[in-house]
Amino acid sequence: MISIIKTGLVVTGMAAWLFAGAAQAEPSAKMYVYELLDGSRIMTGHALANKHYRLVRTGVDTSGEGQFAASRNSQFFRTDPSAYDDLIRRVAAAHQVEFALIKAVMHVESSFNPYARSHKGALGLMQVLPETAKRHGVRDIYDPAQNIEAGVKHLKYLTAKFNSEQYLVLAAYNAGENAVYRHNGIPPYEETQNYVRKVLSLKQQYSRS
């Protein structure tokens, strides 16, 4: 039985984290804060090679699996749509899933916020449920590379399940494959129907960029 990934309410701000006790932290994750040309900041779990980003802070999330960062909102960061392009391309090539599709799903699911959390418990850039992440060997669901990997593996699974019918794949990613089978197509849920339209529209945009 496959775990169902659903979209939902997304936490809009990235959170600050604590840089204390790193030597004792177990487990821990390296975190990076970059300042953009307009003065806004983004936070990621990996180093970014971009001349327009200035590294202003690095540290270790000592709470384990990014949960401290996800639970705090004392400082907000702007998400950057291009911050994860290199990661997306790498995972897309490894699993033969379209770059534009992955980026479009990520856009709608989390608005490129690696610490997004839905009211259904889906987490991270690709809004992956913890049980789905566990099945794919993810140790830190908030780590962009691991989260993208799990989300893309799930997309690939659904692609095989629904004979590459992309609108059904997306409906299943949002509402669950059982809902698609039950309704013999896109479920009559306004959220799911809007989701499929948005992702396909964004996919066209990203295909041209």
JOZIFEN-V409353 format. One record per helix or strand of 3 or more residues. SS is the DSSP state (hx for helix, st for strand). FROM is the first residue (numbers start at 1). LEN is the number of residues. If there is no record, write none. Layout:
BEGIN
SS/FROM/LEN
SS/FROM/LEN
END
This chain:
BEGIN
hx/22/3
st/29/7
st/41/4
st/54/8
hx/67/5
hx/85/11
hx/99/12
hx/130/6
hx/144/18
hx/166/10
hx/177/7
hx/190/19
END
